[in-house]
């Protein structure tokens, strides 16, 4: 039985707790909205996030380069090209095949590749005003991620997912 495959990718940026599509036009700075998916427990939907079908690894690399060029970066005393945001590059594979009984079976696999901005000591990096606010948001989202992971490992009754869009 022949299986049919399709591969789609999306690339988003989380900057100052706002979500942006890194695959949209270069001048598009529309903030995207995040919703819980009522159909799938623990899943979210990002309204307006562009998904692009790809057919080769070359296309994937081109999309990564295009999105990375749109990412928020800035110079600090610690790093000339400091990333000021987190990014999530998602690869979704749809596979359709026929079962032995002749029924069509659809399988979906999703891989999220996450690039986290590093935590920052505001005093040492020389961040002021806008950069200091960025650093505060980066640090807050990383702390929340740490708390979520700890709660999951310890099987805590409450997981603080909603404290950051990162989680």
C-alpha positions in Angstrom: 0.0 0.0 0.0 1.3 3.4 -1.0 1.5 6.1 1.7 1.1 9.8 0.9 3.1 12.3 2.8 3.0 16.1 3.2 5.3 18.2 5.3 4.4 21.7 6.5 6.4 24.2 8.5 5.7 27.3 10.5 8.1 29.7 12.3 7.0 32.0 15.2 8.7 34.5 17.4 7.8 35.2 21.0 9.0 38.8 21.7 8.0 40.6 24.9 5.2 38.1 25.4 3.7 38.8 22.0 3.6 36.3 19.1 4.8 37.2 15.6 4.9 35.1 12.4 8.4 35.0 11.1 7.2 33.7 7.7 4.8 36.6 7.0 5.9 39.6 4.8 9.0 41.4 6.1 7.0 44.6 7.0 4.1 42.6 8.7 4.3 43.0 12.4 0.8 41.7 13.2 0.6 40.3 16.7 -0.9 36.8 16.6 -3.5 35.5 19.2 -3.1 32.3 21.1 -6.1 30.1 22.0 -6.5 26.9 23.8 -7.7 24.1 21.5 -11.0 22.9 23.0 -10.8 19.8 20.8 -7.4 18.6 22.0 -6.6 18.9 25.7 -3.3 20.7 26.4 -3.0 21.9 22.8 -3.1 25.5 21.5 -4.0 27.3 18.3 -2.2 30.4 17.0 -4.6 32.3 14.9 -3.1 33.6 11.6 0.1 31.6 11.8 1.3 30.8 8.3 2.1 27.2 7.5 4.1 26.5 4.4 4.2 23.2 2.5 7.8 22.0 1.8 9.2 19.4 -0.5 12.9 19.4 0.2 15.4 20.1 2.9 16.7 23.0 0.8 13.3 24.7 1.0 13.3 24.1 4.8 16.7 25.8 5.1 15.5 28.8 2.9 12.5 29.2 5.2 14.7 29.1 8.3 17.0 31.8 6.9 14.0 34.0 5.8 12.5 33.8 9.3 15.7 34.2 11.1 16.4 37.4 9.2 13.1 38.9 10.6 14.0 37.9 14.2 14.5 40.6 16.9 18.2 41.0 17.8 20.2 43.8 19.4 23.7 44.6 20.5 24.5 44.4 24.2 27.8 44.6 26.1 27.7 40.8 26.3 26.8 40.0 22.6 26.8 42.0 19.4 23.8 40.0 18.0 21.9 39.1 21.1 18.5 37.4 20.4 15.8 39.3 22.1 13.1 36.7 21.6 12.3 33.0 21.7 11.5 31.2 18.5 9.6 28.0 17.6 10.1 26.3 14.3 7.4 23.6 13.8 7.5 20.7 11.3 4.2 18.9 10.8 4.1 15.6 8.9 0.8 14.2 7.6 0.9 10.6 6.4 -2.1 8.9 4.8 -2.0 5.2 4.1 -4.5 2.4 3.7 -4.8 -0.2 6.4 -4.9 -4.0 5.7 -8.7 -3.7 6.0 -8.8 -1.0 3.3 -9.5 1.9 5.6 -7.6 5.2 5.2 -5.5 6.0 8.2 -4.2 9.5 8.8 -1.2 9.9 11.1 0.1 13.3 12.1 3.5 14.0 13.7 4.7 17.3 15.0 8.2 18.4 15.9 8.7 21.8 17.7 12.3 23.1 17.5 12.6 25.8 20.2 15.4 28.4 20.3 15.3 30.1 23.7 16.8 33.5 24.2 19.4 33.4 27.0 18.7 34.8 30.5 20.4 38.1 31.0 22.0 40.0 33.9 20.8 43.5 33.1 23.7 45.2 35.0 26.4 43.2 33.1 24.8 43.5 29.7 24.3 47.3 29.9 20.6 46.9 29.0 18.6 50.1 29.6 15.0 51.1 28.9 13.6 49.0 26.0 16.5 46.4 26.3 16.0 46.1 30.0 12.2 45.4 29.5 13.1 42.8 26.9 15.6 41.2 29.3 12.9 41.2 32.0 10.4 39.4 29.7 13.0 36.9 28.6 14.0 36.1 32.2 10.4 35.9 33.3 9.4 33.4 30.6 12.5 31.3 31.3 11.7 31.2 35.0 8.1 30.2 34.1 9.4 27.4 31.8 11.6 26.2 34.7 8.6 26.1 37.1 6.4 24.3 34.6 9.2 21.6 34.0 9.6 21.2 37.8 5.9 20.8 38.3 5.7 18.2 35.5 8.6 16.2 36.9 7.2 16.4 40.5 3.7 15.5 39.2 2.3 18.6 40.9 -1.5 19.0 40.9 -1.2 22.4 39.3 1.0 23.3 36.3 1.5 27.0 35.7 1.2 26.9 31.9 -0.7 30.1 31.5 1.9 32.3 33.3 3.8 32.8 30.0 3.0 32.4 26.3 6.2 30.4 26.0 4.7 27.6 28.1 
